[in-house]
Amino acid sequence: MQKSITIEQQYPYSPDEVWEAITDPTQISDWLMHGTFQPRIGAEFEFYWSGTDASKGMTRGKVLEPAKIGEIVQSLANLPEPLPSIRRVQLWSHPAYAGLLVFLLGVFWVGRKVIGLI
């Protein structure tokens, strides 16, 4: 049994306006990202996450012909493994934790003083 999902969306624009919005580099930078996109088969492009250069990250791509599904699958299979990332988590990243720690240390030392251990 094969399952499928169909999503339909209607836009208040003509097909020509939509085509222009997804193929014109100037319009793409208005609604998506800045980049070097060219609407021709075989063109490689980059989209920049922030700004007009790759200093804060970028996404690369290549325009492929939709009829060549095998080539698309093969190009996805040939993607390199992502570089391992180091994720550092601050143990005391919220001021409430620091306040709680100071409070508990105060209770500990005052308690020791009260019962005569110091």
C-alpha positions as CSV (number, residue, x, y, z in Angstrom):
1,M,0.0,0.0,0.0
2,Q,1.4,3.3,-1.1
3,K,0.7,6.4,0.9
4,S,0.9,9.9,-0.4
5,I,0.4,13.5,0.8
6,T,-0.8,16.2,-1.5
7,I,-0.3,19.9,-0.6
8,E,-1.8,22.6,-2.7
9,Q,-1.1,26.3,-2.4
10,Q,-2.6,29.1,-4.4
11,Y,-0.7,32.3,-4.9
12,P,-2.2,35.7,-5.9
13,Y,0.3,36.0,-8.7
14,S,0.5,34.9,-12.3
15,P,2.7,32.0,-13.3
16,D,5.0,34.4,-15.1
17,E,5.4,36.5,-11.9
18,V,6.2,33.3,-9.9
19,W,8.7,32.1,-12.5
20,E,10.4,35.5,-12.4
21,A,10.6,35.4,-8.6
22,I,12.3,32.0,-8.5
23,T,14.7,32.6,-11.4
24,D,15.7,36.3,-11.2
25,P,18.8,36.6,-8.9
26,T,17.6,40.1,-7.8
27,Q,14.2,38.9,-6.8
28,I,15.6,35.8,-5.1
29,S,17.8,38.0,-2.9
30,D,14.7,40.0,-1.9
31,W,12.7,37.0,-0.6
32,L,15.3,34.2,0.1
33,M,19.0,35.0,0.3
34,H,21.8,36.8,-1.6
35,G,23.8,34.6,-3.9
36,T,25.1,33.7,-7.3
37,F,22.1,31.8,-8.7
38,Q,21.8,31.6,-12.5
39,P,18.7,29.8,-14.0
40,R,20.5,27.5,-16.4
41,I,21.0,23.8,-16.3
42,G,24.5,22.9,-15.0
43,A,25.0,26.2,-13.2
44,E,26.5,26.0,-9.8
45,F,25.6,28.6,-7.2
46,E,26.0,29.8,-3.7
47,F,23.4,31.3,-1.3
48,Y,24.8,33.4,1.6
49,W,23.1,33.0,5.0
50,S,23.7,36.6,6.0
51,G,24.9,39.5,3.9
52,T,26.5,39.2,0.5
53,D,29.5,37.0,1.3
54,A,30.3,33.7,2.9
55,S,31.6,35.1,6.1
56,K,28.6,33.9,8.2
57,G,27.9,30.7,6.2
58,M,26.7,29.7,2.8
59,T,24.8,27.0,1.0
60,R,26.0,25.6,-2.4
61,G,23.9,24.1,-5.1
62,K,23.7,23.1,-8.7
63,V,20.8,23.5,-11.2
64,L,19.9,20.0,-12.6
65,E,17.4,19.0,-15.2
66,P,14.3,17.5,-13.4
67,A,14.1,14.6,-15.9
68,K,17.4,13.2,-14.7
69,I,16.3,11.8,-11.4
70,G,19.2,9.3,-11.3
71,E,21.7,12.1,-11.6
72,I,20.0,14.0,-8.7
73,V,20.1,10.9,-6.5
74,Q,23.7,10.3,-7.4
75,S,24.7,13.9,-6.7
76,L,23.1,13.6,-3.3
77,A,24.9,10.3,-2.6
78,N,28.2,11.9,-3.6
79,L,27.9,14.7,-1.1
80,P,30.8,14.8,1.4
81,E,30.2,14.0,5.0
82,P,29.8,17.1,7.1
83,L,32.7,18.2,9.2
84,P,32.3,17.2,12.9
85,S,31.2,20.2,15.0
86,I,32.1,21.1,18.5
87,R,29.2,22.1,20.6
88,R,30.1,23.7,23.9
89,V,27.3,23.9,26.5
90,Q,27.8,26.4,29.3
91,L,27.0,24.8,32.6
92,W,26.0,28.0,34.3
93,S,24.6,29.9,31.3
94,H,21.7,31.5,33.1
95,P,22.1,34.1,36.0
96,A,19.5,32.2,38.0
97,Y,21.9,29.3,38.4
98,A,24.6,31.6,39.7
99,G,22.2,33.2,42.1
100,L,21.0,29.8,43.4
101,L,24.6,28.7,43.9
102,V,25.5,31.8,45.9
103,F,22.3,31.4,48.0
104,L,23.1,27.7,48.7
105,L,26.7,28.5,49.6
106,G,25.5,31.2,52.0
107,V,23.0,28.8,53.7
108,F,25.8,26.3,54.0
109,W,28.3,28.6,55.6
110,V,25.7,30.4,57.8
111,G,24.4,27.0,58.9
112,R,27.9,25.8,59.9
113,K,28.4,29.0,61.9
114,V,25.1,28.7,63.6
115,I,25.7,25.1,64.8
116,G,29.2,25.9,65.9
117,L,31.3,24.0,63.4
118,I,33.4,27.1,62.6
